[in-house]
Amino acid sequence: MLKKLTALYVLAAFALPVSTAFAQTSAAAPAAQTAEAPASAATAATPAVPTPATTPAPPTPLKRCDFAITLQSDDIFEHKKSVQLPVLNSKGKERIDNEVMGKLANCTKVELIVVSGHTDLIGSHAQTQKLSEKNADAVVAYLGSKGLNAPMDTMGMGKTQQIKACDDKLPKAKLTECLAPNRRIVIEGRGLAK
């Protein structure tokens, strides 16, 4: 019996340090993990220093020399039945030279010129349409004679875009005078500025 007790005592003596050491190691492991956790959390909480990205500067917007000029048809045209196209009078040529060509001088590149002719309500649709087209064509022909080398387009608007309404019961002379703002040429230019 003494032998058994001695054997148990010896086993217990060996087992106690092993189990104590195991318990200490097991207890130390969570503590070590806990100690490491704040370090990891501290690392995670510190934001990574971003490396500066080389973003290209936004392109400088190109300057435009776009414009729109309205000329009253009564002021710039002499309508002669003997000629196919309406004839620009000296005042009309001068205004185009000063206003239109002056604006175009500020452009490095003219992308497009659009000339639209407008008439009043007097006359049939076919007549007013044809007259508006002829007026626009006459202005484009003059611009071409000035050496303008750009795409040009004409539009005859006829009586579709009236800007002033008048009482149609007025005598013809008064009605014609009242409707004068509707008889016009609009010259629009699109291009890049200097």
C-alpha positions in Angstrom: 0.0 0.0 0.0 2.8 2.3 0.8 4.2 1.6 -2.6 1.0 2.7 -4.2 0.9 5.9 -2.2 4.4 6.6 -3.0 3.7 6.0 -6.7 0.7 8.3 -6.5 2.7 10.9 -4.7 5.4 10.8 -7.3 2.9 11.0 -10.1 1.2 13.9 -8.4 4.5 15.6 -7.9 5.3 15.3 -11.6 1.7 16.1 -12.7 1.3 19.2 -10.5 4.2 21.1 -12.1 3.0 20.1 -15.6 -0.6 21.0 -15.0 0.4 24.2 -13.2 2.8 25.1 -16.1 0.0 24.2 -18.5 -2.5 26.4 -16.6 0.0 29.2 -16.5 0.7 28.8 -20.3 -3.1 28.7 -21.0 -3.7 31.7 -18.8 -0.8 33.6 -20.4 -1.9 32.8 -23.9 -5.2 34.9 -23.6 -3.2 37.6 -21.9 -0.7 37.6 -24.7 -3.5 37.6 -27.2 -5.1 40.5 -25.4 -1.8 42.3 -25.2 -1.4 41.9 -28.9 -4.9 43.0 -29.7 -4.4 46.6 -28.6 -1.2 46.7 -30.6 -3.1 45.4 -33.7 -6.0 47.8 -32.9 -3.5 50.6 -32.6 -2.1 49.7 -36.0 -5.5 49.5 -37.5 -6.6 52.8 -36.0 -3.6 54.6 -37.4 -4.6 55.6 -41.0 -2.2 54.6 -43.7 -0.5 57.7 -45.1 -1.9 58.0 -48.6 0.6 58.4 -51.4 -0.1 61.5 -53.4 -1.8 60.6 -56.6 -0.7 62.4 -59.7 -4.0 63.6 -61.0 -3.7 65.6 -64.2 -4.8 69.3 -64.0 -8.2 69.9 -65.6 -7.9 71.2 -69.2 -8.2 74.9 -69.6 -11.6 75.6 -71.2 -11.2 77.0 -74.7 -12.4 80.5 -75.1 -15.2 81.0 -77.6 -16.0 83.8 -80.0 -19.7 82.9 -80.5 -22.1 85.7 -81.4 -25.5 86.5 -82.9 -26.2 89.7 -84.7 -29.7 90.8 -85.9 -30.0 93.2 -88.8 -33.3 94.7 -89.9 -34.0 93.7 -93.6 -35.5 97.1 -94.4 -32.3 98.8 -93.3 -29.8 96.7 -95.3 -31.6 95.6 -98.5 -32.7 97.2 -101.7 -35.2 94.8 -103.3 -35.0 95.0 -107.1 -37.3 92.9 -109.1 -34.8 92.9 -112.0 -32.2 91.0 -109.9 -32.6 87.4 -108.6 -31.0 88.1 -105.2 -31.9 91.1 -103.0 -29.0 93.7 -103.1 -27.3 94.8 -99.9 -27.2 98.6 -99.7 -24.2 100.5 -98.5 -25.6 100.7 -95.0 -26.0 96.9 -95.0 -22.5 96.3 -96.2 -21.1 98.7 -93.6 -22.9 97.0 -90.8 -21.8 93.5 -91.9 -18.2 94.8 -92.3 -18.2 96.4 -88.8 -20.3 94.1 -86.8 -19.9 90.7 -88.3 -16.4 90.9 -89.7 -15.4 92.8 -86.5 -16.6 89.8 -84.4 -15.0 87.3 -86.6 -11.6 89.1 -86.3 -11.6 87.9 -82.6 -11.7 84.3 -83.7 -8.7 82.1 -84.4 -11.0 79.5 -86.0 -14.5 80.0 -87.3 -16.4 76.7 -87.1 -19.7 77.8 -88.6 -21.7 80.8 -89.8 -25.5 80.4 -90.0 -27.5 83.1 -91.6 -31.3 83.0 -91.2 -33.8 85.2 -93.1 -37.1 86.2 -91.5 -40.1 88.0 -93.1 -43.4 89.4 -91.8 -46.9 87.9 -92.2 -47.8 89.8 -95.4 -47.9 87.5 -98.4 -48.3 83.8 -99.0 -46.2 81.2 -97.3 -44.4 80.4 -100.5 -43.6 84.1 -101.2 -42.3 84.8 -97.7 -40.3 81.6 -97.6 -38.6 82.3 -100.9 -37.9 85.9 -99.9 -36.3 84.9 -96.5 -34.1 82.3 -98.3 -33.0 84.9 -100.9 -32.2 87.5 -98.2 -30.0 84.9 -96.3 -28.3 83.8 -99.5 -27.4 87.5 -100.3 -25.7 88.0 -97.0 -23.8 84.7 -97.3 -22.7 85.8 -100.8 -21.4 89.1 -99.4 -19.5 87.4 -96.6 -17.9 85.1 -99.2 -16.9 88.1 -101.2 -15.1 89.5 -98.1 -12.9 86.4 -98.1 -14.5 84.6 -95.3 -13.3 81.0 -95.6 -15.6 79.1 -93.1 -18.5 76.7 -93.4 -21.6 78.8 -94.0 -25.3 77.7 -94.0 -28.5 79.6 -94.7 -32.0 79.1 -93.4 -35.1 80.7 -94.7 -37.6 81.0 -91.8 -40.3 82.8 -93.8 -43.0 84.1 -91.5 -42.7 81.2 -88.9 -40.9 83.2 -86.2 -42.7 86.5 -85.7 -41.3 88.7 -82.9 -44.0 91.4 -83.1 -47.7 91.1 -83.5 -49.8 93.9 -85.1 -53.5 94.5 -85.7 -54.1 93.2 -89.2 -57.0 95.7 -89.5 -54.5 98.5 -89.8 -54.1 100.2 -93.2 -51.4 98.4 -95.3 -48.8 101.1 -94.9 -49.3 101.2 -91.1 -49.3 97.4 -90.9 -46.1 97.2 -92.9 -44.4 99.7 -90.6 -45.7 97.9 -87.5 -44.4 94.5 -88.7 -40.9 95.9 -89.5 -39.1 94.1 -86.6 -40.2 90.7 -88.1 -38.3 91.4 -91.3 -34.8 90.6 -90.2 -31.5 88.7 -90.9 -29.9 86.9 -88.0 -26.2 86.1 -88.4 -24.8 83.6 -85.9 -21.1 82.7 -85.7 -19.4 79.9 -83.8 -15.7 79.6 -83.3 -12.7 79.6 -81.0 -11.4 83.0 -79.7 -7.9 84.3 -79.9 
